[in-house]
Amino acid sequence: MTIRFRNPWIDPRVLDVRPADAEVYLRNHGWQEAESNSAQWKRFLAPASGAREAVLLPSATTDESLVHLLVECVGKVAAWEGRYAGELLNELLAGSTDVPSNGPASHTGARH
């Protein structure tokens, strides 16, 4: 699926964010899953502090409406944290590698 955003302020790297990584991020930063009425997304509430911001995190980004939901989620979380969405994207994408945290496996063996 190819999506071209009409809004130049939307960072296209958001397409590389995996919802599972975003969910881990939210949980690790105190966001709590709340009741949702859809299997297509999960609802999270910001850590308690006055009015609680709610975001919808899509379970997949298989269609354009779910991608836009992810864009909105990233934007709201970044705004709640008081930083730019690009900074949040950097953090989300840094955690989305499949390489173990202690680095890739090394190959040891005799060289001829």
N, C-alpha and C positions, 0 to 999 in steps of 0.2 A: 504494500500500500504506500503510495506516495502522497504526501500532504504538503501543500505549500501554504504557509501562513500569510494571511493578508496584512496582519499587523506586524510591522517591522520590529516592534519591541519584543516579540516572542522569539526566544532563542531556539533555533531548530534542534539543538542538542536534547531538548526535552523528549524528542522521539526515541532517544537512546536509553531513557530511564525505564528500568523494569519496575512494574508495580510492586513486586515482592521486595525489591531493594528500598523503595519508598516506604513500604509498610514497616520494614525493620527500622528505618530512620525515625519514623513517627513514634514507634513504640519506645525506642531508645532515648527519645527526647521528651518522654512524658505524656505524649498524646494517648488518649484512651479510646479504644473501639467502643462505639455506641450502637444501639439498635439501628438496623437498616432495613428498608422495605424492598430491597432489590438484590438479586444475586450478581448483578453486574458491577456493583461497587460496595465498598465498605465505608462507613461513616466514622470519623474520628473527631474527638473533642480535644481542644487545646488543654494543656496543663492548667489546673485551676488558678485563676487570677481574675476576679471580677467576671465580666461577661466572657463566656467561653466560646471561642471561635470554633465553628464546625467545618470540616472539609470532607469532600467525597473523593475517595481513592478508587479508581477503576480496578477491577480484578484483571483486566487485560486491556490492550490497546489495539483491538482488532478492527475497530471502525472509527471513523472521524469524530463521532460524538464522544466516544470514550477518550480519545486523544485530547480533545478540548477540555474534558473533565480533569485530565491529568495536568494540563496547562494551568487551569484554574486552581487546582490543589497546590501546585508548586508556588504559584503566585501568592496565594493566601498564607501558606506556611512561611514563606520568606517575609512577607509583610508583618506577620505576627512576631517573627523573630527580629524584626527591625533591620533587615538586610536586603540586598538585591537578589532577585531570583537567580541570576547568573552565579552568585556565590553558593547558593543552595544546590544548583545543578552541579557545580564542581564537586561538591561533597557527595552528592548522590551518585555521580558517575565514577568517582574514585573508589567507591565501595562496590561497584558492580562487576568487578573482574572475577573470573573463575580461577585465578591463581591462588593457591593457599596463602594464608597470611604470612607464613615464613618463607615465601618465595617458591619459584618453580622447582621441580625435582631436578637434581643435578645428575648427570650421567657420568659415572665413574667406570673406568675400565682401562685395560692396557692399551696403549697406543703403539702402533708399530712404526 
